[in-house]
């Protein structure tokens, strides 16, 4: 059986090369005849790592979600057991005991509770430098170990035996099972991790060992990534795809051309100019509500952005409604706060509606307020205001938005703005090192709770590249983790109030998730957090 599978995959690989070289003349119908169980997916961005504990973005996260399996995973809007067979929760809400079903790594060895314990403690290990380590601060002793004030042995996760994992939390966490769907909580195989330098094993097909429906066959930064079916996956009979070929083409026009030519079955972005036509004419165009936001980050260590009046002025001088109606044009909502619609508090109210619009009024009134704030900060009519840099990663949408903002700031505040385009890896590095003034950002909730959005701006979160730090804000977030019910949400409302008053971030709009997917692809799943899952996908013949 194994030899037959390898032969099939080898043949599929040859076909893929043939199709790729003849992409301009191949149609989807022609390709279906040759590789009906190969999915061609243009991710739309470069991927750097596939290490569950080191990944920090949605692009790598979607691939990892198809290569690994945690205790739970999302199915539609619901959380369903994956590796977990059963669990109990103590009366005080602090101790989970998980029983694991029998599953296997891609090398045929058994996945055990020890693999989960190892992975979670690895994420918290300060030497590993995981930027998502804070997601495990919910564990007793997690933050202490990560910050060097506690030990590994004191972290509240312990494998009692091969199939029993006991987790002790610092405080009751009503969304803890949601966290289990996050890649940082996925198990990793210790023997694979220890084959080389930090993270290198995860992109080496000869070293990586995973436990999801697919395994890594080849990896090339900026080029193609190929996954193949994992024959040792516990639910392998349900996996119908033989391979997933992942492309990293960032240009939306090139991506759409490839889709129309049958080179891609799925694309995650489309050119802005094409959206109205695709909405009206193409049934393979999809638009989904998304728990996500587009924003700009202010580097608060840089003058004059260290003055909150300047940050407020810049924010109020942008017509967000005009940008979503004339630039993005995909049904996005202008953002008032940082939390998008769709997150419900303990009283059953939408967090977005209850939080309000933070005093943002008519655009004409906003401009007057912005001009007054700028004058109060010492720059009347933009006088003496230094030229500022607005940077963004390569994308047609990002460029058009930046140009619109540049024009609005020049017109409304009389200030000079330099636009800088950077490739993804360089852009990420510049934000991480503080080598920017104002930079584009986006965030998809990791789980359906306002905490996933608001914890981003704590001083202890490495994702917070604004350099803004507020003890009061940190205290509100930390306190919200210890409370239950509506009192917990009241603290989160206060936190967002403070965030919007200090304005280290400029919320732009709430995303609508746009993508195109061929009719020949059935059984696909994508969460409101923007994560793909192809474990149930099939390829069918279409006319």
SEDRENGU-621363 format. One line per field, with one value per residue (C-alpha): residue number from 0; x, y, z. Coordinates in steps of 0.5 Angstrom, whole numbers, plus 500, padded with zeros to 3 digits. Layout:
// residues N
pos <- (NUM|...)
x <- (X|...)
y <- (Y|...)
z <- (Z|...)
// end
This chain:
// residues 543
pos <- (0|1|2|3|4|5|6|7|8|9|10|11|12|13|14|15|16|17|18|19|20|21|22|23|24|25|26|27|28|29|30|31|32|33|34|35|36|37|38|39|40|41|42|43|44|45|46|47|48|49|50|51|52|53|54|55|56|57|58|59|60|61|62|63|64|65|66|67|68|69|70|71|72|73|74|75|76|77|78|79|80|81|82|83|84|85|86|87|88|89|90|91|92|93|94|95|96|97|98|99|100|101|102|103|104|105|106|107|108|109|110|111|112|113|114|115|116|117|118|119|120|121|122|123|124|125|126|127|128|129|130|131|132|133|134|135|136|137|138|139|140|141|142|143|144|145|146|147|148|149|150|151|152|153|154|155|156|157|158|159|160|161|162|163|164|165|166|167|168|169|170|171|172|173|174|175|176|177|178|179|180|181|182|183|184|185|186|187|188|189|190|191|192|193|194|195|196|197|198|199|200|201|202|203|204|205|206|207|208|209|210|211|212|213|214|215|216|217|218|219|220|221|222|223|224|225|226|227|228|229|230|231|232|233|234|235|236|237|238|239|240|241|242|243|244|245|246|247|248|249|250|251|252|253|254|255|256|257|258|259|260|261|262|263|264|265|266|267|268|269|270|271|272|273|274|275|276|277|278|279|280|281|282|283|284|285|286|287|288|289|290|291|292|293|294|295|296|297|298|299|300|301|302|303|304|305|306|307|308|309|310|311|312|313|314|315|316|317|318|319|320|321|322|323|324|325|326|327|328|329|330|331|332|333|334|335|336|337|338|339|340|341|342|343|344|345|346|347|348|349|350|351|352|353|354|355|356|357|358|359|360|361|362|363|364|365|366|367|368|369|370|371|372|373|374|375|376|377|378|379|380|381|382|383|384|385|386|387|388|389|390|391|392|393|394|395|396|397|398|399|400|401|402|403|404|405|406|407|408|409|410|411|412|413|414|415|416|417|418|419|420|421|422|423|424|425|426|427|428|429|430|431|432|433|434|435|436|437|438|439|440|441|442|443|444|445|446|447|448|449|450|451|452|453|454|455|456|457|458|459|460|461|462|463|464|465|466|467|468|469|470|471|472|473|474|475|476|477|478|479|480|481|482|483|484|485|486|487|488|489|490|491|492|493|494|495|496|497|498|499|500|501|502|503|504|505|506|507|508|509|510|511|512|513|514|515|516|517|518|519|520|521|522|523|524|525|526|527|528|529|530|531|532|533|534|535|536|537|538|539|540|541|542)
x <- (500|506|509|503|502|509|508|502|505|511|507|503|509|511|504|505|511|508|502|506|511|505|500|498|495|492|485|482|478|485|488|483|484|491|491|484|487|492|489|493|493|496|497|499|505|511|512|518|517|512|514|508|511|515|510|506|502|496|499|504|498|494|499|501|493|493|500|498|493|491|487|481|480|474|469|465|464|464|470|470|475|481|486|482|478|474|476|474|474|475|469|474|475|482|484|483|484|485|484|488|485|490|494|500|506|508|513|509|510|505|503|503|501|508|509|504|507|514|511|507|513|518|513|515|522|525|531|526|524|517|513|506|509|504|498|500|501|494|498|500|507|507|509|514|518|518|520|525|522|520|522|520|518|513|509|502|502|504|503|501|501|502|494|493|494|493|493|493|491|492|485|479|479|472|475|481|478|478|486|487|485|491|498|502|498|500|504|511|515|521|526|525|525|532|535|538|537|531|526|530|527|520|521|526|522|527|527|520|515|507|501|496|492|498|506|511|514|518|519|522|521|518|517|512|511|508|504|502|497|499|498|499|494|489|483|487|481|477|483|481|487|494|497|497|501|502|504|506|505|503|501|493|493|498|494|487|490|493|486|483|488|486|493|490|484|484|487|486|486|483|485|481|479|476|471|465|465|467|461|456|458|463|460|466|468|467|466|465|465|471|474|479|482|486|490|496|501|505|512|511|518|519|517|512|509|510|505|498|495|499|496|489|490|493|487|481|484|483|476|475|468|471|477|472|467|472|479|477|470|469|464|468|466|470|473|471|475|480|475|470|463|461|464|459|459|456|450|449|451|456|462|463|456|456|463|460|464|469|466|468|463|462|468|468|467|473|478|476|478|484|487|486|489|495|496|495|501|505|504|499|497|502|508|514|511|517|516|513|514|508|511|507|508|508|500|496|491|496|499|492|490|497|496|489|492|498|493|488|494|497|490|487|493|498|504|509|508|513|511|515|514|517|517|514|520|524|517|516|523|523|517|520|526|523|525|519|515|508|507|501|498|493|490|486|483|486|479|472|473|475|481|484|484|486|491|495|497|500|507|509|506|512|507|506|511|508|513|507|506|501|501|494|492|496|493|486|488|491|485|480|483|482|474|468|462|460|465|470|467|467|474|475|471|475|481|479|477|484|487|483|484|492|491|498|494|490|484|482|477|474|476|471|475|475|477|476|475|474|467|471|474|468|468|473|473|475|474|472|479|481|484|484|483|483|482|475|476|475|476|471|470|466|464)
y <- (500|505|504|505|511|514|512|516|522|521|521|527|531|530|532|539|540|539|544|549|550|550|554|559|554|549|550|547|542|539|539|535|530|529|531|530|530|535|542|548|554|561|563|570|571|569|564|564|558|552|551|551|555|560|562|569|570|567|565|560|559|556|551|549|548|542|539|539|537|540|538|541|545|549|546|552|556|551|548|540|535|533|529|530|524|527|532|534|541|542|546|552|552|551|544|541|533|531|524|523|518|514|518|517|522|522|517|512|513|515|522|522|527|528|531|537|538|539|543|548|549|549|555|559|557|564|561|559|566|565|571|568|565|570|566|561|565|562|556|557|559|560|568|567|561|565|572|568|569|562|555|550|545|550|551|548|542|535|529|524|518|517|519|523|531|535|543|548|555|561|563|561|562|561|561|556|551|556|557|549|551|556|553|555|549|544|538|537|531|533|528|532|539|537|535|542|549|553|552|549|542|545|547|541|535|530|532|534|530|532|529|533|530|533|532|537|534|540|548|554|561|565|559|553|549|542|538|531|526|523|516|515|521|518|520|519|515|522|525|525|530|527|533|541|545|552|558|565|570|576|580|580|581|575|571|572|571|564|563|564|560|554|554|556|553|558|565|569|576|579|586|592|594|587|586|589|585|579|580|581|575|570|565|562|569|569|574|572|576|576|577|582|589|593|598|603|603|609|608|612|613|617|625|628|621|621|626|623|629|628|621|623|628|624|619|624|627|620|619|611|611|614|609|603|605|608|604|597|596|589|591|593|597|603|602|606|602|596|590|588|586|579|578|577|580|576|580|577|584|585|588|593|596|597|600|606|610|614|620|620|624|627|627|635|636|631|635|641|637|634|641|644|638|639|646|644|640|646|645|650|648|643|649|645|638|634|629|623|616|611|604|598|591|590|589|593|594|597|602|605|606|609|614|616|617|621|625|626|628|633|636|636|638|640|635|632|624|619|612|606|600|594|586|582|579|586|590|585|586|593|593|588|593|599|602|605|611|609|602|598|592|587|582|576|574|568|566|569|573|581|579|576|583|587|583|585|592|590|592|584|582|582|583|590|594|601|602|604|602|603|600|602|598|592|592|592|586|582|583|581|575|573|575|572|574|581|584|581|584|591|591|590|595|600|597|599|606|607|605|609|615|614|612|608|605|607|603|603|598|591|586|582|576|575|569|565|558|553|549|543|544|541|540|546|550|557|560|567|568|567|560|554|547|542|535|534|537|533|535|533|534|539|541)
z <- (500|502|495|491|495|494|486|486|489|485|478|481|482|475|473|477|474|467|468|472|465|461|465|460|456|461|463|469|465|462|469|473|468|470|478|481|488|488|491|488|493|492|499|497|502|503|509|513|518|520|527|531|537|533|527|529|522|519|513|516|521|516|513|520|521|516|518|526|530|537|543|539|532|529|525|522|528|533|537|536|540|535|539|546|547|553|559|566|569|576|580|581|574|574|573|566|565|558|556|549|543|540|534|531|528|521|522|525|533|538|540|547|553|554|547|549|555|551|546|551|555|549|547|554|554|554|550|544|544|541|540|542|549|552|549|555|560|562|565|572|572|565|565|571|567|560|564|568|575|575|573|568|573|576|569|570|565|566|563|568|563|555|555|560|560|567|566|571|570|574|573|570|563|560|553|554|550|544|545|544|537|536|533|539|543|538|540|537|536|541|537|531|534|537|530|529|530|533|527|522|523|521|514|512|509|512|519|520|524|524|526|522|515|511|512|508|502|500|502|498|501|496|491|492|498|497|502|501|505|512|512|519|521|525|521|514|511|511|507|500|497|495|495|496|492|496|492|495|489|493|487|486|479|477|482|479|472|475|478|471|467|472|475|482|485|491|492|498|495|488|485|488|481|480|486|483|477|481|486|481|476|479|483|485|489|496|502|509|515|519|526|524|523|519|522|523|528|531|533|540|541|535|535|534|535|542|543|543|541|534|534|535|530|525|526|526|519|515|512|513|510|503|503|504|499|494|495|498|496|499|504|510|516|518|525|531|536|536|537|531|531|532|539|545|552|558|557|550|547|541|544|538|539|547|546|542|537|541|540|532|529|522|518|517|524|525|521|525|531|528|526|533|536|532|533|541|540|537|529|527|520|520|521|523|523|520|514|517|513|512|511|508|506|498|496|491|496|501|496|494|502|503|498|500|507|504|500|506|511|506|505|512|516|511|513|508|508|505|503|503|500|504|502|508|511|511|513|519|521|521|526|530|531|531|525|523|524|522|519|516|521|521|526|526|532|535|538|539|545|545|549|543|540|546|549|543|546|553|554|555|548|543|538|540|536|538|544|547|555|560|567|567|561|563|570|566|562|567|572|566|566|573|573|571|567|565|570|566|560|564|565|557|555|560|557|550|552|555|548|544|548|548|540|539|534|528|527|520|518|520|514|510|508|500|497|490|490|484|484|483|491|496|503|505|511|513|520|522|524|517|518|512|513|508|512|509|502|495|488|483|476|473|466)
// end
